[in-house]
Amino acid sequence: MKPTAAPTPTLTTTRLTLRPRGPRDADALFATMADPAAMRWWSHPPFDSVAALRAHFAADGEGPWRAWAITETGKDHAVGFVAAGPKRQGGVAEIGYLLASQVTGRGIAREAVAAVIEQLFGEGYRRVFADTDPDNLASIRLLERLGFVLEGRLRGEWQTHIGVRDSLIYGLLADEWSYAPSGHRRHGGA
């Protein structure tokens, strides 16, 4: 039996509402998740139908990962998502994220990912990490802006739809976290 995810709470920031992602978000996110450029750095190839994406999102909550749809406050149209899953060693979570190209450059990814990190550290996680392709410069910039530290390179780590790829591991410890999604700065501590 697969472990089930902890409940996915709704998170709010100054400009965003992050709510549990579900099959209904497939329509809003299909254009992005069918786009080869947007999906280049994902381990999953672009989706070929809304139905396939809807089925993928329907599996949310069946395993230990949780996924939040990113919406602008007052709107219910998903413009991206953040996902997080615990690792077997306990106290450690991995994150992933995707944003629709039409809303990039506005700080939405940073605000949304920060909200999820804040949630994870508030739940008692001691470390959050992300695994990104060395050529995914936008993701690397985001992680570094949030305070993540490059911890290493895993050579030939992923067999993906674009071939075998290396992976960069970026990590952030709870006592290093100093950004709060509300715009207020925290100073250390979980």
PLY file of the C-alpha trace (Angstrom):
ply
format ascii 1.0
element vertex 190
property float x
property float y
property float z
element edge 189
property int vertex1
property int vertex2
end_header
0.00 0.00 0.00
1.31 3.46 -0.95
1.69 6.00 1.83
-0.79 8.83 1.57
0.11 12.50 1.67
-0.54 14.72 4.63
-3.47 17.05 3.98
-2.62 19.84 1.54
-3.61 23.08 3.28
-4.55 26.20 1.39
-1.76 28.78 1.66
-2.08 32.51 1.09
0.47 35.22 0.43
0.16 38.88 -0.42
-0.82 38.14 -4.05
-1.44 34.41 -4.25
-3.62 31.58 -3.06
-2.11 28.11 -3.22
-4.81 25.46 -2.96
-4.74 21.70 -3.43
-4.20 20.90 -7.11
-6.75 18.63 -8.71
-8.07 17.31 -12.02
-9.97 20.55 -12.66
-6.62 22.35 -12.99
-5.72 20.33 -16.09
-7.66 22.66 -18.39
-5.81 25.73 -17.11
-2.35 24.12 -17.11
-2.59 22.00 -20.26
-1.12 24.62 -22.62
1.97 24.83 -20.41
2.30 21.11 -19.75
1.85 20.25 -23.44
4.55 22.74 -24.46
7.92 21.03 -25.15
9.82 24.18 -24.08
7.98 24.39 -20.73
8.39 20.65 -20.09
12.02 20.44 -21.26
13.43 20.10 -17.73
10.78 17.74 -16.38
11.32 13.99 -16.16
7.89 13.62 -17.81
7.42 14.43 -21.50
4.84 17.01 -22.59
1.27 15.81 -22.14
-0.62 15.04 -25.34
-4.16 15.55 -24.06
-6.11 17.31 -21.36
-7.54 13.91 -20.39
-4.03 12.52 -19.74
-3.13 15.56 -17.64
-6.43 15.32 -15.76
-5.67 11.66 -14.96
-2.15 12.63 -13.81
-3.58 15.29 -11.47
-6.26 12.86 -10.24
-3.45 10.83 -8.66
-2.60 13.75 -6.33
-2.94 12.57 -2.74
-2.48 8.88 -3.58
1.19 8.94 -2.60
3.25 10.93 -0.15
3.60 13.98 -2.45
1.35 17.02 -2.15
0.70 19.55 -4.92
-0.58 23.11 -4.70
-2.15 24.93 -7.64
-0.89 28.52 -7.80
-3.68 31.04 -8.32
-3.70 34.80 -8.09
-5.80 35.85 -5.11
-9.41 36.41 -6.11
-9.09 34.19 -9.19
-9.35 30.41 -9.38
-7.41 29.90 -12.63
-4.20 27.92 -11.96
-1.06 29.54 -13.38
1.33 26.89 -12.11
1.96 24.56 -9.21
4.38 23.66 -6.45
4.74 20.05 -5.31
6.52 18.63 -2.27
7.22 15.13 -1.05
8.93 13.67 2.01
12.05 11.57 1.63
12.48 8.27 3.45
15.16 9.57 5.83
12.57 11.73 7.63
12.66 15.47 8.18
13.61 16.06 4.53
11.32 17.16 1.70
11.90 17.58 -2.01
10.15 20.33 -3.96
9.31 20.88 -7.62
7.47 23.67 -9.40
6.20 24.81 -12.78
4.85 28.18 -13.86
2.95 29.14 -17.02
5.11 31.27 -19.30
2.53 34.08 -19.49
3.08 34.91 -15.79
6.85 34.53 -15.53
8.96 37.51 -14.56
6.49 38.78 -11.95
7.91 37.05 -8.86
5.02 34.58 -8.69
7.25 31.49 -8.64
9.38 32.93 -5.84
6.34 33.87 -3.76
4.64 30.50 -4.29
7.71 28.35 -3.63
8.52 30.44 -0.55
5.00 29.84 0.80
5.42 26.07 0.46
8.89 26.16 2.03
7.47 28.17 4.94
4.74 25.52 5.32
7.22 22.64 5.24
9.53 24.17 7.83
6.49 25.02 9.95
5.52 21.34 9.84
8.90 20.41 11.27
10.96 19.54 8.22
14.64 20.28 8.81
15.76 20.30 5.17
14.19 21.06 1.79
15.94 20.25 -1.44
15.40 20.57 -5.18
16.84 18.56 -8.02
17.30 20.61 -11.21
18.90 20.22 -14.59
22.24 22.09 -14.91
20.88 23.92 -17.97
17.68 25.08 -16.25
18.99 28.55 -15.47
15.64 30.02 -14.41
15.18 27.32 -11.77
18.75 27.72 -10.54
18.26 31.50 -10.17
15.02 30.97 -8.24
16.60 28.49 -5.85
19.60 30.73 -5.21
17.34 33.77 -4.60
15.50 31.73 -1.98
18.75 30.87 -0.21
19.33 27.34 -1.48
22.94 26.17 -1.65
24.38 24.01 -4.42
25.27 20.73 -2.72
26.38 18.62 -5.63
26.03 17.30 -9.14
24.73 13.81 -9.88
26.14 12.75 -13.22
23.84 10.85 -15.59
21.11 10.85 -12.92
17.93 11.05 -15.02
16.77 9.21 -18.12
14.31 11.72 -19.54
12.41 12.43 -22.74
15.40 14.58 -23.82
18.02 11.96 -22.94
20.23 11.14 -19.96
20.77 14.27 -17.88
22.89 15.35 -14.95
21.15 16.79 -11.93
22.15 19.59 -9.57
21.04 19.21 -5.96
20.23 22.42 -4.10
19.46 22.30 -0.38
18.10 24.63 2.28
18.12 23.98 6.04
15.40 25.28 8.34
17.86 27.38 10.34
19.07 29.04 7.10
15.57 30.09 6.02
15.01 33.84 6.21
12.35 34.63 3.60
8.68 34.65 4.51
6.01 34.71 1.78
4.15 37.53 3.53
7.06 39.78 2.63
8.35 39.90 6.21
11.80 38.50 6.84
12.31 35.72 9.34
15.63 35.32 11.07
16.56 31.66 11.46
14.71 28.91 13.26
12.10 26.51 11.97
0 1
1 2
2 3
3 4
4 5
5 6
6 7
7 8
8 9
9 10
10 11
11 12
12 13
13 14
14 15
15 16
16 17
17 18
18 19
19 20
20 21
21 22
22 23
23 24
24 25
25 26
26 27
27 28
28 29
29 30
30 31
31 32
32 33
33 34
34 35
35 36
36 37
37 38
38 39
39 40
40 41
41 42
42 43
43 44
44 45
45 46
46 47
47 48
48 49
49 50
50 51
51 52
52 53
53 54
54 55
55 56
56 57
57 58
58 59
59 60
60 61
61 62
62 63
63 64
64 65
65 66
66 67
67 68
68 69
69 70
70 71
71 72
72 73
73 74
74 75
75 76
76 77
77 78
78 79
79 80
80 81
81 82
82 83
83 84
84 85
85 86
86 87
87 88
88 89
89 90
90 91
91 92
92 93
93 94
94 95
95 96
96 97
97 98
98 99
99 100
100 101
101 102
102 103
103 104
104 105
105 106
106 107
107 108
108 109
109 110
110 111
111 112
112 113
113 114
114 115
115 116
116 117
117 118
118 119
119 120
120 121
121 122
122 123
123 124
124 125
125 126
126 127
127 128
128 129
129 130
130 131
131 132
132 133
133 134
134 135
135 136
136 137
137 138
138 139
139 140
140 141
141 142
142 143
143 144
144 145
145 146
146 147
147 148
148 149
149 150
150 151
151 152
152 153
153 154
154 155
155 156
156 157
157 158
158 159
159 160
160 161
161 162
162 163
163 164
164 165
165 166
166 167
167 168
168 169
169 170
170 171
171 172
172 173
173 174
174 175
175 176
176 177
177 178
178 179
179 180
180 181
181 182
182 183
183 184
184 185
185 186
186 187
187 188
188 189
